[in-house]
Amino acid sequence: MHIVYKVFDSNIALLASFVTAVDYSFNQQRANRTISSFIVFFCPFGCGQVIGHVPCEFGYSYTVPLLKSHDSRIKSLTTDDLRGISISPIISKIFEHCVLNRFDKFFWKSSNQFGFKKGVSCSNAIYNVRMSIDRYVNCGNTVNLCAVDLSKALDKVNHNALLIKLMNRKLPVELLDTLEHLLSSCWSCVKWNSTMSPFFKIDFGVRQGSVLSPHLFAVLLDDMVAHLTFRNKTLIVLYADDILLLAPSVCELQRLLSV
C-alpha cells in the first residue's frame, strides 16, 4: 500500500476537492473516510504505476463528431468539416489528472509554446510576435512570416516516436510502461445522435478530449522547436498545433521550412 500512497499523497487536495464538489455537507471525518475509500479504490491504478498496466476499459471511448463550420449550408459536408471529440470514462480522466499532478515535471514545455499552459494565452503569443517584429524592424531587417497549420495533427501522432521522446525525458520506467499501455489499448466508436458504430482500434494519434493528450502532443513538438530556434535571428512561435515562423529574409524562412 505504500506505493499507492506515494502516488496519491500529492493528489489528496485533488481528491478532497472532488469530494467537496460531490457533497458540500461533509464533515472532516467523513471527508477522510471518503478519501481513504478513493485511495483503496485507486489501488489497481497505483499498482498500474508499478507493473505498467491499467484497466483495459480506460482505453475505450466514443467519438462525437462536431462541425467546424458554423454554417453547414454553404457546401456539402465531408469528414474534413468535422472534429471528433472523444468521450472517455470519467474515472480514467481522474486517473490521468492524478498522473499529471504527480509527474508534471516530466511534461515541461518550450517557452515558445503558448498553448496547453496555465497562465498563458493567445494574447501572450500575439504580444511575443509583436515584440519580435519590432526588434527585427529596429535592427533594420525585413520581417518574413509563414503560418503553418498541421492538418489533423493530434490524430496523426506516431506512438513510437512519442514514446522515444518520452524516454529521452527520463520518465520513470513504470510511468512509461503505463503510457505505452494506454496508447496501445485505445478503442473507440462513433456516436451520431442515438446511433453507435462498432468499436474500432486506434493505432495512432492521441485522443482529443483526453487529459494527457495535449501534454503528450506538446512533448512531440518540443524537439522541433529546439531544432529550429538555434538558427540565427529566427523565431518559432507555437500555439497548440498552430506554428508561426519568423525570419529576417525569404531565404532563411525557406531554410526553416525545409528542415
C-alpha positions as a Markdown table, in Angstrom:
| # | Residue | x | y | z |
|---|---|---|---|---|
| 1 | Met | 0.0 | 0.0 | 0.0 |
| 2 | His | 3.0 | 2.4 | 0.5 |
| 3 | Ile | 3.3 | 2.6 | -3.3 |
| 4 | Val | -0.3 | 3.7 | -3.7 |
| 5 | Tyr | 0.1 | 6.4 | -1.0 |
| 6 | Lys | 3.3 | 7.5 | -2.8 |
| 7 | Val | 1.4 | 8.0 | -6.0 |
| 8 | Phe | -1.6 | 9.7 | -4.4 |
| 9 | Asp | -0.1 | 11.7 | -1.5 |
| 10 | Ser | 0.4 | 14.6 | -3.8 |
| 11 | Asn | -3.2 | 14.3 | -5.0 |
| 12 | Ile | -5.1 | 14.4 | -1.7 |
| 13 | Ala | -6.1 | 18.0 | -2.4 |
| 14 | Leu | -7.5 | 17.0 | -5.8 |
| 15 | Leu | -9.5 | 14.1 | -4.3 |
| 16 | Ala | -10.7 | 16.4 | -1.5 |
| 17 | Ser | -11.9 | 19.0 | -4.0 |
| 18 | Phe | -13.7 | 16.2 | -5.9 |
| 19 | Val | -15.4 | 15.0 | -2.7 |
| 20 | Thr | -16.4 | 18.6 | -1.9 |
| 21 | Ala | -17.9 | 19.0 | -5.3 |
| 22 | Val | -20.0 | 15.9 | -4.8 |
| 23 | Asp | -21.2 | 16.7 | -1.3 |
| 24 | Tyr | -21.0 | 20.2 | 0.3 |
| 25 | Ser | -22.2 | 18.9 | 3.7 |
| 26 | Phe | -19.4 | 16.5 | 4.5 |
| 27 | Asn | -17.5 | 16.9 | 7.8 |
| 28 | Gln | -13.8 | 16.3 | 8.3 |
| 29 | Gln | -14.2 | 12.7 | 9.5 |
| 30 | Arg | -16.5 | 11.8 | 6.6 |
| 31 | Ala | -14.1 | 13.5 | 4.2 |
| 32 | Asn | -11.2 | 11.4 | 5.5 |
| 33 | Arg | -13.2 | 8.3 | 5.1 |
| 34 | Thr | -14.2 | 9.1 | 1.6 |
| 35 | Ile | -10.7 | 10.0 | 0.6 |
| 36 | Ser | -9.4 | 6.7 | 2.1 |
| 37 | Ser | -12.1 | 4.9 | 0.0 |
| 38 | Phe | -10.8 | 6.7 | -3.1 |
| 39 | Ile | -7.2 | 5.5 | -2.3 |
| 40 | Val | -8.3 | 1.9 | -1.8 |
| 41 | Phe | -10.4 | 2.2 | -5.0 |
| 42 | Phe | -7.4 | 3.5 | -6.9 |
| 43 | Cys | -5.2 | 0.6 | -5.6 |
| 44 | Pro | -5.2 | -1.0 | -9.1 |
| 45 | Phe | -4.1 | 2.3 | -10.6 |
| 46 | Gly | -1.3 | 2.6 | -8.1 |
| 47 | Cys | -0.3 | -0.9 | -9.0 |
| 48 | Gly | -0.5 | 0.1 | -12.6 |
| 49 | Gln | 2.3 | 2.6 | -11.9 |
| 50 | Val | 4.4 | -0.4 | -10.9 |
| 51 | Ile | 3.6 | -3.1 | -13.4 |
| 52 | Gly | 2.8 | -0.7 | -16.3 |
| 53 | His | -0.8 | -1.8 | -16.8 |
| 54 | Val | -4.2 | 0.0 | -16.3 |
| 55 | Pro | -7.7 | -1.4 | -16.7 |
| 56 | Cys | -8.5 | -2.0 | -20.4 |
| 57 | Glu | -11.7 | 0.0 | -20.1 |
| 58 | Phe | -9.5 | 3.1 | -19.7 |
| 59 | Gly | -8.7 | 2.8 | -23.5 |
| 60 | Tyr | -12.4 | 2.8 | -24.5 |
| 61 | Ser | -14.2 | 5.9 | -25.6 |
| 62 | Tyr | -16.9 | 7.1 | -28.0 |
| 63 | Thr | -16.3 | 9.8 | -30.5 |
| 64 | Val | -18.7 | 12.6 | -31.1 |
| 65 | Pro | -18.3 | 14.5 | -34.5 |
| 66 | Leu | -18.6 | 18.3 | -34.1 |
| 67 | Leu | -19.0 | 20.7 | -37.0 |
| 68 | Lys | -16.0 | 23.1 | -37.5 |
| 69 | Ser | -18.1 | 25.5 | -39.6 |
| 70 | His | -20.9 | 27.5 | -38.1 |
| 71 | Asp | -22.9 | 27.3 | -41.3 |
| 72 | Ser | -23.0 | 23.9 | -42.9 |
| 73 | Arg | -25.5 | 25.0 | -45.6 |
| 74 | Ile | -22.8 | 26.7 | -47.7 |
| 75 | Lys | -21.4 | 23.4 | -49.1 |
| 76 | Ser | -21.7 | 19.7 | -48.8 |
| 77 | Leu | -20.2 | 18.2 | -45.7 |
| 78 | Thr | -17.1 | 16.0 | -45.7 |
| 79 | Thr | -15.1 | 14.4 | -42.9 |
| 80 | Asp | -12.7 | 17.3 | -43.1 |
| 81 | Asp | -15.6 | 19.6 | -41.8 |
| 82 | Leu | -15.9 | 17.5 | -38.6 |
| 83 | Arg | -13.8 | 17.4 | -35.5 |
| 84 | Gly | -14.0 | 14.2 | -33.4 |
| 85 | Ile | -14.1 | 14.7 | -29.7 |
| 86 | Ser | -13.5 | 11.6 | -27.6 |
| 87 | Ile | -15.7 | 11.0 | -24.6 |
| 88 | Ser | -13.7 | 8.8 | -22.1 |
| 89 | Pro | -14.7 | 7.2 | -18.8 |
| 90 | Ile | -14.7 | 9.8 | -16.0 |
| 91 | Ile | -12.6 | 7.6 | -13.8 |
| 92 | Ser | -9.9 | 7.4 | -16.4 |
| 93 | Lys | -9.9 | 11.2 | -16.5 |
| 94 | Ile | -9.4 | 11.3 | -12.7 |
| 95 | Phe | -6.5 | 8.8 | -13.1 |
| 96 | Glu | -4.9 | 11.0 | -15.8 |
| 97 | His | -5.3 | 14.1 | -13.6 |
| 98 | Cys | -3.5 | 12.3 | -10.8 |
| 99 | Val | -0.7 | 11.2 | -13.1 |
| 100 | Leu | -0.3 | 14.7 | -14.5 |
| 101 | Asn | -0.3 | 16.2 | -11.0 |
| 102 | Arg | 2.2 | 13.7 | -9.7 |
| 103 | Phe | 4.6 | 13.7 | -12.7 |
| 104 | Asp | 4.1 | 17.2 | -14.1 |
| 105 | Lys | 7.9 | 17.9 | -14.0 |
| 106 | Phe | 8.4 | 15.5 | -16.9 |
| 107 | Phe | 5.8 | 17.3 | -19.1 |
| 108 | Trp | 7.6 | 20.6 | -19.3 |
| 109 | Lys | 7.1 | 22.7 | -22.5 |
| 110 | Ser | 9.2 | 25.0 | -24.5 |
| 111 | Ser | 8.9 | 28.7 | -23.8 |
| 112 | Asn | 7.9 | 29.1 | -27.4 |
| 113 | Gln | 4.8 | 27.1 | -26.8 |
| 114 | Phe | 1.9 | 29.2 | -25.7 |
| 115 | Gly | -0.8 | 26.5 | -25.8 |
| 116 | Phe | -1.5 | 23.8 | -23.3 |
| 117 | Lys | -0.1 | 26.0 | -20.5 |
| 118 | Lys | -1.6 | 27.5 | -17.4 |
| 119 | Gly | -1.3 | 31.3 | -17.1 |
| 120 | Val | -0.6 | 32.0 | -20.7 |
| 121 | Ser | -3.0 | 32.5 | -23.6 |
| 122 | Cys | -3.2 | 33.6 | -27.2 |
| 123 | Ser | -2.7 | 37.2 | -26.1 |
| 124 | Asn | 0.8 | 36.3 | -24.8 |
| 125 | Ala | 1.7 | 34.7 | -28.1 |
| 126 | Ile | 0.5 | 37.8 | -30.1 |
| 127 | Tyr | 2.5 | 40.1 | -27.7 |
| 128 | Asn | 5.6 | 37.9 | -28.2 |
| 129 | Val | 5.2 | 38.0 | -32.0 |
| 130 | Arg | 4.7 | 41.8 | -32.0 |
| 131 | Met | 7.8 | 42.4 | -29.8 |
| 132 | Ser | 9.9 | 40.2 | -32.1 |
| 133 | Ile | 8.7 | 42.1 | -35.2 |
| 134 | Asp | 9.6 | 45.4 | -33.6 |
| 135 | Arg | 13.1 | 44.0 | -32.8 |
| 136 | Tyr | 13.6 | 43.0 | -36.5 |
| 137 | Val | 12.4 | 46.4 | -37.7 |
| 138 | Asn | 14.6 | 48.3 | -35.2 |
| 139 | Cys | 17.6 | 46.4 | -36.4 |
| 140 | Gly | 16.9 | 47.3 | -40.0 |
| 141 | Asn | 15.7 | 43.9 | -41.1 |
| 142 | Thr | 12.7 | 42.9 | -43.0 |
| 143 | Val | 10.2 | 40.5 | -41.4 |
| 144 | Asn | 9.1 | 37.4 | -43.2 |
| 145 | Leu | 6.4 | 35.2 | -41.7 |
| 146 | Cys | 5.0 | 31.8 | -42.5 |
| 147 | Ala | 1.9 | 30.3 | -40.8 |
| 148 | Val | 1.9 | 26.5 | -40.7 |
| 149 | Asp | -1.2 | 24.6 | -39.9 |
| 150 | Leu | -0.6 | 20.9 | -39.0 |
| 151 | Ser | -3.6 | 19.2 | -40.5 |
| 152 | Lys | -5.3 | 16.7 | -38.0 |
| 153 | Ala | -2.0 | 16.8 | -36.0 |
| 154 | Leu | -3.4 | 15.2 | -32.9 |
| 155 | Asp | -4.9 | 12.4 | -34.9 |
| 156 | Lys | -1.6 | 11.5 | -36.7 |
| 157 | Val | 0.8 | 11.3 | -33.7 |
| 158 | Asn | 3.1 | 8.3 | -34.1 |
| 159 | His | 3.1 | 6.4 | -30.8 |
| 160 | Asn | 6.6 | 5.0 | -31.3 |
| 161 | Ala | 8.0 | 8.5 | -31.9 |
| 162 | Leu | 6.2 | 9.9 | -28.9 |
| 163 | Leu | 7.5 | 7.1 | -26.6 |
| 164 | Ile | 11.1 | 7.7 | -27.8 |
| 165 | Lys | 10.8 | 11.4 | -26.9 |
| 166 | Leu | 9.3 | 10.5 | -23.5 |
| 167 | Met | 12.2 | 8.1 | -22.9 |
| 168 | Asn | 14.6 | 11.0 | -23.7 |
| 169 | Arg | 13.0 | 12.9 | -20.9 |
| 170 | Lys | 14.0 | 10.2 | -18.4 |
| 171 | Leu | 10.5 | 9.2 | -17.4 |
| 172 | Pro | 10.3 | 6.5 | -14.8 |
| 173 | Val | 10.0 | 3.1 | -16.4 |
| 174 | Glu | 6.7 | 2.4 | -14.6 |
| 175 | Leu | 5.1 | 5.6 | -15.9 |
| 176 | Leu | 6.5 | 4.9 | -19.4 |
| 177 | Asp | 5.0 | 1.4 | -19.4 |
| 178 | Thr | 1.7 | 2.8 | -18.2 |
| 179 | Leu | 1.5 | 5.4 | -21.0 |
| 180 | Glu | 2.6 | 2.8 | -23.6 |
| 181 | His | -0.3 | 0.5 | -22.4 |
| 182 | Leu | -2.8 | 3.4 | -22.6 |
| 183 | Leu | -1.7 | 4.3 | -26.1 |
| 184 | Ser | -1.7 | 0.7 | -27.4 |
| 185 | Ser | -5.1 | -0.1 | -25.9 |
| 186 | Cys | -7.3 | 2.6 | -27.5 |
| 187 | Trp | -10.7 | 1.7 | -28.9 |
| 188 | Ser | -13.4 | 3.9 | -30.0 |
| 189 | Cys | -16.8 | 4.1 | -31.8 |
| 190 | Val | -18.6 | 6.9 | -33.4 |
| 191 | Lys | -21.8 | 8.3 | -31.8 |
| 192 | Trp | -24.2 | 10.1 | -34.2 |
| 193 | Asn | -27.3 | 11.2 | -32.4 |
| 194 | Ser | -28.6 | 8.0 | -30.9 |
| 195 | Thr | -26.7 | 5.6 | -33.2 |
| 196 | Met | -23.4 | 4.0 | -32.2 |
| 197 | Ser | -20.9 | 2.4 | -34.7 |
| 198 | Pro | -19.0 | -0.8 | -33.9 |
| 199 | Phe | -15.8 | -0.3 | -31.9 |
| 200 | Phe | -12.5 | 0.0 | -33.8 |
| 201 | Lys | -8.9 | 0.1 | -32.7 |
| 202 | Ile | -6.9 | 3.3 | -32.8 |
| 203 | Asp | -3.2 | 2.6 | -33.7 |
| 204 | Phe | -2.0 | 6.3 | -33.9 |
| 205 | Gly | -2.9 | 9.7 | -32.7 |
| 206 | Val | -3.8 | 11.0 | -29.2 |
| 207 | Arg | -7.5 | 11.4 | -28.3 |
| 208 | Gln | -8.9 | 14.9 | -28.3 |
| 209 | Gly | -10.7 | 15.3 | -25.0 |
| 210 | Ser | -8.2 | 13.3 | -23.0 |
| 211 | Val | -6.5 | 15.0 | -20.1 |
| 212 | Leu | -2.9 | 13.9 | -21.0 |
| 213 | Ser | -3.2 | 14.2 | -24.8 |
| 214 | Pro | -2.4 | 18.0 | -25.1 |
| 215 | His | 0.7 | 17.5 | -22.9 |
| 216 | Leu | 1.9 | 14.4 | -24.9 |
| 217 | Phe | 1.4 | 16.3 | -28.2 |
| 218 | Ala | 3.4 | 19.3 | -26.8 |
| 219 | Val | 6.3 | 16.9 | -25.9 |
| 220 | Leu | 6.3 | 15.7 | -29.5 |
| 221 | Leu | 6.6 | 19.3 | -30.9 |
| 222 | Asp | 9.2 | 20.4 | -28.4 |
| 223 | Asp | 12.1 | 18.8 | -30.3 |
| 224 | Met | 11.1 | 20.6 | -33.4 |
| 225 | Val | 11.3 | 23.9 | -31.5 |
| 226 | Ala | 14.7 | 23.1 | -30.1 |
| 227 | His | 16.0 | 22.2 | -33.6 |
| 228 | Leu | 14.7 | 25.3 | -35.3 |
| 229 | Thr | 15.4 | 28.0 | -32.7 |
| 230 | Phe | 19.2 | 27.6 | -32.9 |
| 231 | Arg | 19.2 | 29.4 | -36.2 |
| 232 | Asn | 20.5 | 33.0 | -36.3 |
| 233 | Lys | 17.7 | 35.6 | -35.9 |
| 234 | Thr | 14.9 | 33.2 | -36.5 |
| 235 | Leu | 11.9 | 32.7 | -34.3 |
| 236 | Ile | 9.2 | 30.0 | -34.0 |
| 237 | Val | 6.0 | 30.6 | -32.0 |
| 238 | Leu | 3.5 | 27.8 | -31.3 |
| 239 | Tyr | 0.0 | 27.9 | -30.0 |
| 240 | Ala | -1.1 | 24.3 | -29.6 |
| 241 | Asp | -0.7 | 22.9 | -33.2 |
| 242 | Asp | -0.5 | 26.3 | -34.9 |
| 243 | Ile | 3.0 | 27.3 | -35.9 |
| 244 | Leu | 4.3 | 30.7 | -36.9 |
| 245 | Leu | 7.8 | 31.1 | -38.3 |
| 246 | Leu | 9.6 | 34.4 | -38.4 |
| 247 | Ala | 12.9 | 35.2 | -40.3 |
| 248 | Pro | 14.8 | 38.3 | -41.5 |
| 249 | Ser | 14.9 | 37.0 | -45.1 |
| 250 | Val | 12.9 | 34.9 | -47.5 |
| 251 | Cys | 15.9 | 32.5 | -47.9 |
| 252 | Glu | 16.2 | 31.9 | -44.2 |
| 253 | Leu | 12.5 | 31.4 | -44.0 |
| 254 | Gln | 12.7 | 28.8 | -46.7 |
| 255 | Arg | 15.5 | 27.0 | -44.8 |
| 256 | Leu | 13.3 | 26.8 | -41.8 |
| 257 | Leu | 10.5 | 25.2 | -43.9 |
| 258 | Ser | 13.0 | 22.8 | -45.4 |
| 259 | Val | 14.2 | 21.4 | -42.1 |
